């Protein structure tokens, strides 16, 4: 039996992402770190909402928006494959990759990196990212908030309403 695959979805606890990012990710959309967007940035690029996206924004795969928090959740292999195709198309459209065929391995690496980040954490763990510019490029660090500390039951309804006592 194979291990279940995990990725992460954008989660919002309040409206702050609507204010701090140029384009917020949609709640529930699949996300990757998205550090690729900043590979050629300098200190001069780090102003306003762009600075916030750089500092701690996860990249939403459907909207190209950003989210401060993501929650680990299971993903099916065919859905993961669809996300690879979606990200490859994004690389062609926005980053000048010559074709989806050329972009696909890079997109697959991005998805695999995110799957690796999520692999050792149970569903509903929250992840945050922090970035800084270094002489060697963009450095990313990640923080995990385990589900019991995250208090997701305060924000999400689990089960059917008719299950209430």
Secondary structure, 3 states (H helix, E strand, C coil): CCCCEEEEEEECCCCHHHHHCCCECCCCCEEECCHHHHCCCCHHHCCHHHHHHHHHCEEECCCCCEECEEEEEEECHHHHHHHHHHHHHHHHHHHCCCCHHHHHHHHHHHHHHHHHHHHCCCCCCEEEEEEEEECCEEEEEEEEECHHHHCHHHCCCCCCHHHCC
